[in-house]
Amino acid sequence: MEKYKGIYTALLTPFDKENRVNKKELEKLVRFNLSKGVKGFYVGGSTAEAFLLSANERKQIMDVVKSTAPEATLIAHVGSINELEATELAIHAKNSGYDAISSVAPFYYKFTFNEIKNYYFRLADAAALPMIVYHFPAFSGVNMGISEMGQFLNDNRFLGIKYTSNDFFTMEQCKSNFHEKIVYNGFDEMFLAGLSMGADGGIGSTYNFMADKFVKIKSLFEEGKISQAQEIQKEANKIITVLCKIGVMQAEKEVLNQLGFDFGICRHPFGEPTNEQKKLIAKEIIPFI
């Protein structure tokens, strides 16, 4: 389990002027993050605009990341409301040499918990890879307590949970009751809080350009230097506050553009940051990365 602990960047997807995946810039971002000390990558998740990508594009992204970072620990997010597509992606992750798969719960149709549970079990069986449940109730509309999560964590097919919620009581219960399983903190602005409740690491979108801050927070926490860790969390949160004013993913791509990457903009229906917002990023974020 040690290989799965640590800091994982939830990779953004760069697009070129023809709105295609920009493989060269994705490779560049992967190398940049490795230089910042990340353990691995969460590939094709929410931050990657997964639900705005075709299945072939999601496979292409998996392949680019694997070829660029063959030694890193790689988790493929394969979630889709279309289980046939999710299964296809899970099998591709297996064949591509990924270490684990993950999926957000199927959403929109208000599936029962048994339907959601069976979705996860079938995916895990299809891929024959360790499965990580992506718990994100604010976006999926699927909220699970410890009794529901326990049905996954008590199963050998499941590695752990990507826990994107501020219900830290349930996070602590997951780790305390299933201490051998991996729990990733999902909200970047609450990373230190997640560590204090037992998280083994984090998977985050702002890690794309400031992963070193979160690597340092984790290191300081483990050394018992909590006040110093708090100061770095505060630095990160000042940046996150600006991102939230603009639109997190749109702003994150603009940050990378201003750092010298060519990431383009998010796919429609996302909008593009205004000139004033770009100036705000230049003033309030870039100097502090």
C-alpha positions as CSV (number, residue, x, y, z in Angstrom):
1,M,0.0,0.0,0.0
2,E,3.0,2.3,0.5
3,K,3.2,3.0,-3.2
4,Y,-0.2,4.6,-3.2
5,K,0.4,7.1,-0.4
6,G,1.4,10.7,-1.3
7,I,0.6,13.5,-3.6
8,Y,-1.2,12.9,-6.9
9,T,-1.9,15.5,-9.5
10,A,-5.4,15.4,-11.0
11,L,-4.2,16.3,-14.5
12,L,-5.8,19.0,-16.6
13,T,-6.3,18.4,-20.3
14,P,-4.6,20.8,-22.8
15,F,-6.4,21.6,-26.1
16,D,-4.8,23.0,-29.2
17,K,-6.4,25.6,-31.5
18,E,-8.4,22.8,-33.2
19,N,-9.8,21.7,-29.8
20,R,-7.8,18.5,-29.9
21,V,-5.9,17.0,-27.0
22,N,-2.4,18.7,-27.1
23,K,-0.2,15.7,-26.4
24,K,3.0,17.7,-26.3
25,E,1.8,20.1,-23.6
26,L,0.4,17.2,-21.6
27,E,3.8,15.5,-21.7
28,K,5.3,18.8,-20.6
29,L,2.9,19.1,-17.7
30,V,3.6,15.5,-16.5
31,R,7.3,16.2,-16.4
32,F,6.8,19.5,-14.7
33,N,4.8,17.8,-11.9
34,L,7.3,15.0,-11.5
35,S,9.9,17.7,-10.9
36,K,7.7,19.1,-8.1
37,G,7.8,15.7,-6.3
38,V,4.4,14.1,-6.9
39,K,4.0,10.4,-6.4
40,G,1.8,9.9,-9.4
41,F,-1.2,11.0,-11.4
42,Y,-4.9,10.8,-11.3
43,V,-5.7,10.6,-15.1
44,G,-8.9,11.5,-16.8
45,G,-10.8,12.8,-13.8
46,S,-13.1,15.8,-13.2
47,T,-10.2,18.2,-13.7
48,A,-9.4,16.6,-17.1
49,E,-12.9,17.5,-18.3
50,A,-13.6,13.8,-18.5
51,F,-17.3,14.1,-19.3
52,L,-16.5,16.5,-22.2
53,L,-14.1,14.0,-23.8
54,S,-14.8,11.1,-26.1
55,A,-13.8,7.6,-25.0
56,N,-10.9,7.6,-27.6
57,E,-9.6,10.9,-26.2
58,R,-9.7,9.5,-22.7
59,K,-7.7,6.5,-23.9
60,Q,-5.3,8.8,-25.7
61,I,-4.6,10.8,-22.5
62,M,-4.0,7.6,-20.5
63,D,-1.4,6.5,-23.1
64,V,0.4,9.8,-23.2
65,V,0.7,9.9,-19.4
66,K,1.9,6.3,-19.2
67,S,4.5,6.8,-21.9
68,T,5.8,10.0,-20.2
69,A,5.8,8.7,-16.6
70,P,6.2,4.9,-16.8
71,E,7.6,4.7,-13.3
72,A,5.0,6.9,-11.6
73,T,2.0,5.4,-9.8
74,L,-1.0,5.9,-12.2
75,I,-4.7,5.9,-11.4
76,A,-7.1,6.0,-14.3
77,H,-10.5,7.6,-13.7
78,V,-12.8,5.6,-15.9
79,G,-16.2,6.8,-14.6
80,S,-19.1,7.3,-17.0
81,I,-22.8,7.2,-16.7
82,N,-22.5,4.8,-19.6
83,E,-21.3,1.6,-18.0
84,L,-20.2,0.1,-21.3
85,E,-17.9,3.1,-21.8
86,A,-16.6,2.9,-18.3
87,T,-15.8,-0.8,-18.7
88,E,-14.1,-0.1,-22.0
89,L,-11.9,2.5,-20.3
90,A,-11.2,0.2,-17.4
91,I,-9.9,-2.5,-19.6
92,H,-7.8,0.0,-21.6
93,A,-6.2,1.1,-18.3
94,K,-5.4,-2.5,-17.4
95,N,-3.9,-3.2,-20.8
96,S,-1.9,0.1,-20.6
97,G,-0.2,-0.9,-17.4
98,Y,-2.0,1.4,-14.9
99,D,-1.8,0.6,-11.2
100,A,-5.4,1.3,-10.3
101,I,-8.7,2.6,-11.6
102,S,-11.3,4.9,-10.1
103,S,-14.8,6.1,-10.8
104,V,-17.2,8.7,-9.6
105,A,-20.6,7.1,-8.8
106,P,-23.1,7.0,-11.7
107,F,-25.2,10.1,-11.5
108,Y,-28.2,12.0,-12.9
109,Y,-30.8,9.1,-12.8
110,K,-30.7,8.9,-9.0
111,F,-29.6,5.2,-9.0
112,T,-30.2,3.2,-5.8
113,F,-27.2,2.3,-3.7
114,N,-27.4,-1.3,-4.8
115,E,-27.3,-0.2,-8.4
116,I,-24.3,2.0,-7.7
117,K,-22.6,-0.8,-5.7
118,N,-23.1,-3.3,-8.5
119,Y,-21.6,-0.8,-11.0
120,Y,-18.5,-0.5,-9.0
121,F,-18.2,-4.3,-8.5
122,R,-18.6,-5.0,-12.2
123,L,-16.0,-2.4,-13.1
124,A,-13.5,-3.8,-10.6
125,D,-14.1,-7.3,-12.0
126,A,-13.7,-6.2,-15.6
127,A,-10.4,-4.4,-15.1
128,A,-8.9,-6.8,-12.5
129,L,-7.2,-3.7,-11.1
130,P,-7.5,-2.2,-7.6
131,M,-10.5,0.1,-7.5
132,I,-10.7,3.5,-5.8
133,V,-14.2,4.9,-5.2
134,Y,-14.4,8.6,-6.1
135,H,-16.7,10.1,-3.5
136,F,-17.8,13.6,-4.6
137,P,-21.3,14.1,-3.3
138,A,-21.4,17.8,-4.2
139,F,-21.1,17.0,-7.9
140,S,-22.4,13.5,-8.2
141,G,-25.4,13.9,-5.9
142,V,-24.5,10.5,-4.4
143,N,-23.8,10.8,-0.7
144,M,-22.6,7.7,1.2
145,G,-22.0,7.2,4.9
146,I,-19.7,4.8,6.6
147,S,-22.1,1.8,6.2
148,E,-22.2,2.2,2.5
149,M,-18.5,2.9,2.1
150,G,-17.7,0.0,4.3
151,Q,-19.3,-2.3,1.7
152,F,-16.5,-1.3,-0.7
153,L,-13.6,-0.9,1.8
154,N,-14.4,-4.4,3.3
155,D,-13.9,-5.9,-0.2
156,N,-10.4,-6.9,-1.4
157,R,-11.1,-5.5,-4.9
158,F,-11.1,-2.0,-3.5
159,L,-8.0,-0.1,-2.7
160,G,-9.6,2.9,-1.0
161,I,-11.5,6.2,-1.5
162,K,-10.8,9.5,-3.2
163,Y,-12.7,11.6,-0.6
164,T,-13.9,14.9,-1.9
165,S,-16.1,16.1,0.9
166,N,-15.8,18.3,4.0
167,D,-17.5,15.6,6.2
168,F,-14.3,14.8,8.0
169,F,-16.0,12.7,10.6
170,T,-16.9,10.1,7.9
171,M,-13.4,10.3,6.5
172,E,-12.0,9.5,9.9
173,Q,-14.4,6.6,10.3
174,C,-13.2,5.2,6.9
175,K,-9.6,5.3,8.0
176,S,-10.2,4.1,11.6
177,N,-12.4,1.2,10.6
178,F,-10.4,0.2,7.5
179,H,-6.9,1.4,8.4
180,E,-5.2,-0.7,5.8
181,K,-7.1,1.0,3.0
182,I,-6.0,4.3,1.3
183,V,-7.9,7.5,1.8
184,Y,-7.1,10.5,-0.4
185,N,-8.1,14.0,0.5
186,G,-10.0,15.6,-2.4
187,F,-10.5,19.3,-1.5
188,D,-7.2,21.1,-1.9
189,E,-8.2,23.9,0.4
190,M,-8.7,21.4,3.2
191,F,-5.7,19.2,2.6
192,L,-4.1,19.7,6.1
193,A,-7.5,19.1,7.7
194,G,-7.7,15.8,5.8
195,L,-4.3,14.7,6.9
196,S,-5.3,15.4,10.5
197,M,-8.2,13.0,10.1
198,G,-6.1,10.2,8.6
199,A,-5.8,10.9,4.9
200,D,-2.8,9.1,3.3
201,G,-2.3,11.8,0.7
202,G,-4.2,13.9,-1.7
203,I,-5.4,14.1,-5.2
204,G,-5.9,17.7,-6.4
205,S,-6.3,20.0,-9.3
206,T,-4.2,22.9,-8.0
207,Y,-1.4,20.5,-7.8
208,N,-1.0,21.0,-11.5
209,F,1.0,24.1,-10.8
210,M,1.8,24.1,-7.1
211,A,2.2,20.5,-6.1
212,D,5.3,21.4,-4.2
213,K,3.2,23.2,-1.6
214,F,1.2,20.1,-0.9
215,V,4.3,17.9,-0.8
216,K,5.7,20.3,1.8
217,I,2.5,20.4,3.8
218,K,2.5,16.6,4.0
219,S,6.2,16.5,5.0
220,L,5.8,19.1,7.7
221,F,2.7,17.4,9.1
222,E,4.5,14.1,9.3
223,E,7.4,15.9,11.2
224,G,4.8,17.4,13.6
225,K,5.5,20.9,12.4
226,I,1.8,21.8,12.2
227,S,2.1,25.6,12.5
228,Q,4.5,25.6,9.5
229,A,2.2,23.4,7.5
230,Q,-0.7,25.7,8.3
231,E,1.2,28.7,6.9
232,I,1.7,26.9,3.5
233,Q,-1.9,25.8,3.5
234,K,-2.9,29.5,4.0
235,E,-0.6,30.4,1.0
236,A,-2.4,27.8,-1.1
237,N,-5.8,28.9,0.0
238,K,-5.1,32.6,-1.0
239,I,-4.5,31.3,-4.5
240,I,-7.6,29.0,-4.4
241,T,-9.7,31.9,-3.3
242,V,-8.8,33.8,-6.5
243,L,-9.5,30.6,-8.6
244,C,-12.9,30.3,-7.1
245,K,-13.8,33.9,-8.1
246,I,-13.1,33.1,-11.7
247,G,-14.0,29.5,-12.1
248,V,-11.5,26.9,-10.9
249,M,-10.8,24.9,-14.0
250,Q,-10.9,27.9,-16.4
251,A,-8.5,29.8,-14.1
252,E,-6.2,26.8,-13.6
253,K,-5.7,26.6,-17.3
254,E,-5.0,30.3,-17.5
255,V,-2.4,29.9,-14.7
256,L,-0.6,27.3,-16.8
257,N,-0.8,29.5,-19.9
258,Q,0.8,32.3,-17.9
259,L,3.5,29.9,-16.7
260,G,4.6,29.2,-20.3
261,F,2.4,26.3,-21.2
262,D,0.0,26.2,-24.1
263,F,-3.1,24.8,-22.5
264,G,-5.8,26.7,-24.4
265,I,-9.2,27.0,-22.7
266,C,-11.8,24.6,-21.3
267,R,-14.2,23.0,-23.7
268,H,-17.7,24.5,-24.1
269,P,-20.0,25.0,-22.4
270,F,-17.3,26.3,-20.1
271,G,-16.5,30.0,-20.7
272,E,-13.1,31.7,-21.0
273,P,-11.6,34.0,-18.4
274,T,-12.0,37.7,-19.3
275,N,-9.0,40.0,-19.7
276,E,-9.6,41.5,-16.3
277,Q,-9.6,38.0,-14.8
278,K,-6.4,37.2,-16.6
279,K,-4.8,40.3,-15.1
280,L,-6.1,39.2,-11.6
281,I,-4.3,35.9,-12.1
282,A,-1.1,37.6,-13.2
283,K,-1.2,39.8,-10.1
284,E,-2.7,37.5,-7.3
285,I,-1.5,34.0,-8.3
286,I,1.6,33.9,-10.6
287,P,4.0,35.7,-8.2
288,F,3.1,33.3,-5.3
289,I,3.6,30.0,-7.1
